[in-house]
Amino acid sequence: MQSLGGRLAGGKTPALERWGVDSEHGRMRDVLLGDPAEFRWLGTENATYSALVRDTLRRGHRFDKERALAQHGEMVDAFRDAGVTVHMVPARQELAYGVYTRDSSVMTPWGAIVCQLANPRRRGEYAACLDFYAGAGIPVYDLVTAGNFEGGDFALVAPGAVLIGYTGVRSEEVGARQVGGWLEAEGYDVCYAPIDEFYVHLDLMVCMVAPGLAAVCPDTTDPVVVRWLESKGIEIVPVGFRETVGLGCNVVALGGDRVISSAFATELNGRLRALGLTVYDPDMSQFQLAGGGVHCLCQPLRRDPA
C-alpha cells in the first residue's frame, strides 16, 4: 500500500536514483533556496509579529531590504563556489518567510517530506513547495498530516540514524512521531529530542559539519541526545550559548570538508578551521535577526551517499 506520496506503508520504499540524501554531510550537489525578493520581517506592520522580531526591534535593529538581498546573494555565491547547483523557489508576496526553505520540507533517500508549518501566515508555503517538486520531477515521500512538524527539527546525522526534535509549538510531538514512525518502518534508528520552545528548532543547537562531526551547544542540548550522537561515532564541536541563540550553530555541511557558517559565529568558525575545514562565513544578520540562519535557508535536494 502506498501513502499520499511515494512512501510504502510497510517500509522498504525504494531509494531514488537522481535525487535524495542519506545524511546531513554527504557532498552536496543540489540545493533548494527561496528567492528573497519578498522577504521582510514578518508582522512589523501589525501586532502579530513573533517574540523574536519584537526583541530584535526593541534592541534597535531595523530591517534593511538591500542588505538582506546582498547577504542572500553572498550565500548563493558560496554554494556555487562549492560546486552546488542552486534551485530557487519563486518569491510570493504573501509568503515573506518562504525564503526559509528548510521549514517547509526535508529530503530523504526516498523523496521529500512536505511539512506542516505552525504559523498560520506560513502554512501556504506547502503550495510553493509542492509546485517546485512537481515542476522539478522530484518525488514526494509523504506529507505531514498529524499536527505541526517543521524541517528544522529533522537531522539525518548518518545513514540509518535520524534525530527528530519538537518543542510542542513549532513542531508538535504528534507530528514528530508521525515522521519518526515512517523512518522507523524503513529500518532507521530514531532519537526523539524534546526541546524548550525558546530554541525554536533542533537545528539551532545541533548541526552536522562533516562525517562524524557535529556542532552542538552543550548548554542547551539534552545530555541524552549528546550521548546518542556519540554512540553513532559523532564527535562534538562545542558552540557557546551566545552564538547558539544568535543562530551561530545553524550551519550547513557541504561535503569535501567545507561548511557554510556565518560571520556571527566567530568562535565556532575558528574551531572548524582549526579542524581543517574550509568555512564560508557570509554576514547573514538580516535573516538571523528574524529567526533563521543558513541551515534554515537551504534544503539540500541531492547529496552523494555518505
Secondary structure, DSSP 8 states (H G I E B T S, - for coil): -B-SSS-BTTS-----SSSB-SSSSS-EEEEEEE-GGG---TTTTSTT--HHHHHHHHTT----HHHHHHHHHHHHHHHHHTT-EEEEE---TT-TTTT-HHHHEEEETTEEEE-B-SSGGGTTHHHHHHHHHHHHT--EEEE--SS-B-GGGEEEEETTEEEEEE-SSSS-HHHHHHHHHHHHHTT-EEEEEE--GGG-SGGGTEEEEETTEEEE-TTTS-HHHHHHHHHTT-EEEE--HHHHHTTTT--EEEETTEEE--TT-HHHHHHHHHTT-EEE----HHHHTTT--TTTT-EEEEE---
